[in-house]
Amino acid sequence: MNSSNDTDIKKALNEKEGFQVWWRLLRPHTLTASFIPVFVGTMVALLDGPIHLGAFLAMLVASMLIQSATNMFNEYYDYVRGLDNEQSVGIGGTIVRDGIAPKTVRNLGLGFFAIAILLGVYICMQSSWWIAVIGLAGMLIGYLYTGGPLPIAYTPFGELFSGFLMGTVIIGISYFIQTGTITQDIIWISIPTAIFIGSLLLANNIRDLDNDKENGRKTLAILLGRKNAVRFLGVLFLIAYGLTIMYIVTDILPIWSLITLLTIKKASDVLKGFRGKTAPLEMMPAMVATGKTNTLYGLLLGISILISHFIS
């Protein structure tokens, strides 16, 4: 843990000691993937009537806890399988660089799941116990993402699972616990957000392509190859923005949602940041830009719906 290479990578990633060790374990730059869907789903629900603040906050915290726990299981199982080492980029590094016991990381993830279950009970009491079934299924998939005999993260379906669950399912639940129903519009509205969340994982897998390939993973990025994966990422961005424009034209989204197009420049920065790069550290700015694209798009989408609520 005290090797010069370890020190160099910690310096390059600006990793500090103390509280930040545990903060990095949560991978906070990814947590908007759980915050944004809850925000968007709740803002759409606001168009149909007043929202239950307690249910919103419980859903928000539970979603972030589940995602954080998933990140911890990812860190634990990738370490157990020998995938992570001191030079790995894009992880918390708490095990391989900071010396935190692997079981501590795993148990902390289980603890986060337990708290999320308690919050889920409160949410069910405010809405429907069917939410418990969906929530437990989501938690199981979060665990199986890197746990179990065939981790989802080792297949080409990681982007599909993350986009659908973190995007469509969470937006749908957030809307349902406020309104007691699911509509076609909320499903349509969820798709661009789901695409951006799936794109966040695709960007992650583009960065980690070489290491993942050496360790036997068969991610979508590996199957496509780096150049084609970057091109496909661009196609996903085009689809997300194209759907947004179509929804505005067909009145599924308000005219105010045009402000989401302000994020196109950031999405363009993602593609530029990946082109011609092969080293994981070189691609970190592109990864950051991908996270910002998802965050800004979701925030602006939710704000545009909120504006529509107040001026309608």
C-alpha positions as CSV (number, residue, x, y, z in Angstrom):
1,M,0.0,0.0,0.0
2,N,3.0,2.2,0.4
3,S,4.5,1.7,-3.0
4,S,5.6,4.7,-5.1
5,N,3.0,3.6,-7.8
6,D,0.3,3.7,-5.2
7,T,1.3,7.2,-4.1
8,D,1.5,8.4,-7.7
9,I,-2.1,7.2,-8.5
10,K,-3.5,8.7,-5.3
11,K,-1.8,12.0,-6.1
12,A,-3.1,11.9,-9.7
13,L,-6.6,11.2,-8.5
14,N,-6.3,13.8,-5.7
15,E,-7.2,11.2,-3.1
16,K,-7.0,12.4,0.5
17,E,-7.0,10.5,3.8
18,G,-9.5,10.7,6.7
19,F,-13.2,11.2,6.1
20,Q,-12.7,11.4,2.3
21,V,-11.8,7.7,2.3
22,W,-15.3,6.8,3.2
23,W,-16.8,9.6,1.1
24,R,-15.0,8.2,-2.0
25,L,-16.4,4.7,-1.2
26,L,-19.9,6.1,-2.0
27,R,-18.6,7.3,-5.4
28,P,-20.5,10.6,-4.9
29,H,-20.0,11.7,-8.5
30,T,-22.3,8.9,-9.6
31,L,-25.1,9.5,-7.0
32,T,-27.0,11.9,-9.3
33,A,-28.0,8.8,-11.2
34,S,-30.3,8.0,-8.2
35,F,-31.2,11.6,-7.2
36,I,-32.2,12.8,-10.7
37,P,-34.8,10.1,-11.4
38,V,-36.6,10.7,-8.1
39,F,-36.5,14.4,-8.8
40,V,-37.9,14.1,-12.3
41,G,-40.6,11.6,-11.3
42,T,-41.8,13.8,-8.4
43,M,-41.8,16.9,-10.5
44,V,-44.1,15.2,-13.1
45,A,-46.3,14.1,-10.2
46,L,-46.6,17.7,-9.1
47,L,-48.5,18.5,-12.3
48,D,-51.3,16.2,-11.1
49,G,-51.6,17.6,-7.6
50,P,-49.7,18.3,-4.3
51,I,-46.8,16.0,-3.4
52,H,-46.1,14.1,-0.2
53,L,-42.8,15.6,1.0
54,G,-42.1,12.7,3.4
55,A,-42.5,10.1,0.7
56,F,-40.3,12.2,-1.7
57,L,-37.5,12.5,0.9
58,A,-37.7,8.8,1.8
59,M,-37.6,7.7,-1.8
60,L,-34.7,10.0,-2.4
61,V,-32.6,8.8,0.5
62,A,-33.5,5.1,-0.2
63,S,-32.4,5.4,-3.8
64,M,-29.1,6.9,-2.9
65,L,-28.5,4.3,-0.2
66,I,-29.2,1.5,-2.7
67,Q,-26.9,2.9,-5.3
68,S,-24.2,3.5,-2.7
69,A,-24.5,0.0,-1.5
70,T,-24.3,-1.3,-5.1
71,N,-21.0,0.7,-5.4
72,M,-19.7,-0.9,-2.3
73,F,-20.6,-4.4,-3.5
74,N,-18.9,-3.5,-6.8
75,E,-15.7,-2.5,-4.9
76,Y,-15.8,-5.7,-2.7
77,Y,-16.5,-8.3,-5.4
78,D,-14.1,-6.7,-8.0
79,Y,-11.4,-6.9,-5.3
80,V,-12.3,-10.5,-4.4
81,R,-12.1,-11.5,-8.1
82,G,-8.8,-9.7,-8.5
83,L,-10.1,-7.1,-10.9
84,D,-9.1,-4.1,-8.9
85,N,-5.5,-3.1,-7.9
86,E,-3.6,-0.1,-6.6
87,Q,-3.6,1.4,-10.2
88,S,-7.3,1.0,-10.8
89,V,-9.1,4.3,-11.7
90,G,-12.8,5.0,-11.2
91,I,-13.2,3.1,-7.9
92,G,-13.2,4.4,-4.4
93,G,-9.9,2.7,-3.8
94,T,-10.7,2.2,-0.1
95,I,-9.7,-1.5,-0.2
96,V,-6.7,-1.5,-2.6
97,R,-5.2,1.9,-1.8
98,D,-6.5,2.8,1.7
99,G,-6.3,-0.6,3.3
100,I,-9.9,-0.8,4.5
101,A,-10.9,-4.4,5.2
102,P,-13.0,-5.9,2.4
103,K,-15.5,-7.3,4.8
104,T,-16.0,-3.8,6.3
105,V,-16.9,-2.5,2.8
106,R,-19.3,-5.4,2.2
107,N,-21.0,-5.1,5.6
108,L,-21.4,-1.4,5.2
109,G,-23.2,-2.1,1.9
110,L,-25.5,-4.5,3.7
111,G,-26.1,-1.9,6.4
112,F,-27.1,0.6,3.7
113,F,-29.5,-1.9,2.3
114,A,-31.1,-2.4,5.7
115,I,-31.7,1.3,6.1
116,A,-33.2,1.5,2.6
117,I,-35.6,-1.4,3.6
118,L,-36.8,0.6,6.6
119,L,-37.4,3.6,4.4
120,G,-39.2,1.3,1.9
121,V,-41.6,0.2,4.6
122,Y,-42.5,3.9,5.2
123,I,-42.9,4.5,1.5
124,C,-45.2,1.4,1.2
125,M,-47.3,2.6,4.1
126,Q,-47.8,5.9,2.2
127,S,-48.6,4.2,-1.1
128,S,-48.7,0.5,-1.9
129,W,-47.0,-2.7,-0.7
130,W,-46.3,-3.6,-4.3
131,I,-43.5,-1.1,-4.0
132,A,-41.8,-3.5,-1.6
133,V,-41.7,-6.2,-4.3
134,I,-40.2,-3.8,-6.9
135,G,-37.8,-2.4,-4.4
136,L,-36.5,-5.8,-3.2
137,A,-36.1,-6.9,-6.8
138,G,-34.1,-3.7,-7.5
139,M,-31.9,-4.4,-4.5
140,L,-31.3,-8.0,-5.6
141,I,-30.2,-6.8,-9.0
142,G,-28.0,-4.2,-7.4
143,Y,-26.3,-7.0,-5.4
144,L,-26.1,-9.3,-8.5
145,Y,-24.5,-6.5,-10.5
146,T,-21.1,-7.6,-9.3
147,G,-22.1,-10.4,-6.9
148,G,-23.3,-13.9,-7.7
149,P,-22.0,-16.6,-10.1
150,L,-22.6,-14.5,-13.2
151,P,-22.3,-10.8,-12.4
152,I,-24.3,-8.5,-14.7
153,A,-21.3,-6.1,-14.9
154,Y,-19.4,-8.9,-16.7
155,T,-22.0,-9.1,-19.5
156,P,-23.1,-6.7,-22.3
157,F,-26.3,-5.9,-20.4
158,G,-25.0,-3.6,-17.6
159,E,-26.1,-0.5,-19.4
160,L,-29.6,-1.9,-20.1
161,F,-30.1,-2.9,-16.5
162,S,-28.8,0.3,-15.0
163,G,-30.7,2.6,-17.4
164,F,-33.9,0.7,-16.9
165,L,-33.8,0.3,-13.2
166,M,-32.2,3.7,-12.2
167,G,-34.1,5.6,-14.9
168,T,-37.5,4.2,-15.9
169,V,-38.2,2.1,-12.7
170,I,-37.2,4.8,-10.2
171,I,-39.0,7.6,-12.1
172,G,-42.1,5.4,-12.3
173,I,-42.0,4.6,-8.6
174,S,-41.4,8.2,-7.6
175,Y,-44.4,9.2,-9.7
176,F,-46.6,6.3,-8.4
177,I,-46.0,7.0,-4.7
178,Q,-47.3,10.5,-5.2
179,T,-50.2,9.8,-7.6
180,G,-51.2,6.2,-7.0
181,T,-51.0,5.4,-10.8
182,I,-48.7,5.0,-13.7
183,T,-49.3,6.7,-17.1
184,Q,-47.9,6.3,-20.6
185,D,-46.5,9.8,-20.4
186,I,-44.3,9.1,-17.3
187,I,-42.9,6.0,-19.1
188,W,-42.1,8.1,-22.2
189,I,-40.6,10.9,-20.1
190,S,-38.3,8.4,-18.3
191,I,-36.6,7.1,-21.4
192,P,-34.1,10.0,-22.1
193,T,-33.1,10.0,-18.4
194,A,-32.7,6.2,-18.6
195,I,-30.5,6.6,-21.7
196,F,-28.2,9.2,-19.9
197,I,-27.9,6.9,-16.9
198,G,-27.0,3.9,-19.1
199,S,-24.5,6.2,-20.9
200,L,-22.8,6.9,-17.6
201,L,-22.0,3.2,-17.3
202,L,-21.0,2.9,-20.9
203,A,-18.6,5.7,-20.5
204,N,-17.2,3.9,-17.4
205,N,-16.8,0.7,-19.4
206,I,-15.1,2.6,-22.3
207,R,-12.5,3.9,-19.8
208,D,-12.0,0.5,-18.2
209,L,-12.1,-1.5,-21.5
210,D,-8.5,-2.8,-21.5
211,N,-8.5,-3.9,-17.8
212,D,-12.0,-5.5,-18.1
213,K,-10.9,-7.4,-21.2
214,E,-7.8,-8.8,-19.5
215,N,-10.0,-10.0,-16.6
216,G,-12.6,-11.8,-18.7
217,R,-15.4,-9.3,-18.8
218,K,-17.6,-9.1,-21.9
219,T,-19.0,-5.6,-21.6
220,L,-20.8,-3.8,-24.4
221,A,-17.7,-1.6,-24.8
222,I,-15.5,-4.6,-25.3
223,L,-17.9,-6.2,-27.8
224,L,-18.1,-3.0,-29.8
225,G,-14.5,-1.9,-29.5
226,R,-13.4,1.4,-28.2
227,K,-14.0,3.6,-31.3
228,N,-17.4,2.0,-32.0
229,A,-18.4,2.3,-28.3
230,V,-17.7,6.0,-28.4
231,R,-19.7,6.3,-31.6
232,F,-22.6,4.4,-29.9
233,L,-22.4,6.7,-26.9
234,G,-22.9,9.6,-29.4
235,V,-25.9,7.8,-30.9
236,L,-27.4,7.4,-27.5
237,F,-27.0,11.1,-26.8
238,L,-28.7,11.9,-30.1
239,I,-31.6,9.6,-29.3
240,A,-32.1,11.2,-25.9
241,Y,-32.2,14.7,-27.2
242,G,-34.3,13.7,-30.2
243,L,-36.9,12.1,-27.9
244,T,-36.9,15.2,-25.8
245,I,-37.7,17.4,-28.8
246,M,-40.4,15.0,-30.0
247,Y,-42.0,15.0,-26.5
248,I,-42.1,18.8,-26.6
249,V,-43.7,18.9,-30.0
250,T,-46.3,16.3,-29.0
251,D,-47.0,18.1,-25.6
252,I,-45.7,15.3,-23.5
253,L,-43.2,17.8,-22.1
254,P,-43.7,21.6,-21.8
255,I,-42.0,24.1,-24.1
256,W,-39.8,25.0,-21.1
257,S,-38.1,21.7,-21.5
258,L,-36.1,23.2,-24.4
259,I,-33.7,24.3,-21.7
260,T,-32.4,20.7,-21.5
261,L,-30.8,21.3,-24.9
262,L,-28.3,23.6,-23.2
263,T,-26.6,20.4,-22.1
264,I,-25.7,19.4,-25.7
265,K,-22.3,21.2,-25.4
266,K,-21.4,19.1,-22.3
267,A,-22.4,15.9,-24.2
268,S,-20.2,17.0,-27.0
269,D,-17.3,17.4,-24.5
270,V,-17.8,13.8,-23.5
271,L,-17.2,12.5,-27.0
272,K,-14.3,14.8,-27.6
273,G,-12.8,13.7,-24.3
274,F,-12.8,10.0,-25.3
275,R,-11.5,10.4,-28.9
276,G,-7.9,9.3,-29.3
277,K,-7.5,8.4,-25.6
278,T,-6.6,5.0,-24.3
279,A,-5.2,5.5,-20.8
280,P,-7.8,5.5,-18.0
281,L,-6.5,8.7,-16.4
282,E,-6.6,10.5,-19.7
283,M,-10.3,9.6,-20.0
284,M,-11.3,10.8,-16.5
285,P,-12.3,14.3,-17.8
286,A,-14.7,12.6,-20.2
287,M,-16.1,10.5,-17.4
288,V,-16.7,13.6,-15.3
289,A,-18.4,15.3,-18.3
290,T,-20.7,12.3,-18.7
291,G,-21.8,12.6,-15.1
292,K,-22.4,16.3,-15.5
293,T,-24.4,15.8,-18.7
294,N,-26.7,13.4,-16.8
295,T,-27.0,15.7,-13.8
296,L,-27.6,18.9,-15.8
297,Y,-30.1,17.3,-18.2
298,G,-32.1,15.8,-15.3
299,L,-32.1,19.0,-13.2
300,L,-33.1,21.2,-16.2
301,L,-35.8,18.7,-17.1
302,G,-37.3,18.7,-13.6
303,I,-37.0,22.5,-13.3
304,S,-38.8,23.0,-16.7
305,I,-41.7,20.8,-15.5
306,L,-41.7,22.8,-12.2
307,I,-41.9,26.1,-14.1
308,S,-44.7,24.7,-16.2
309,H,-46.6,23.8,-13.0
310,F,-46.4,27.3,-11.6
311,I,-47.3,29.2,-14.8
312,S,-50.0,26.9,-16.1
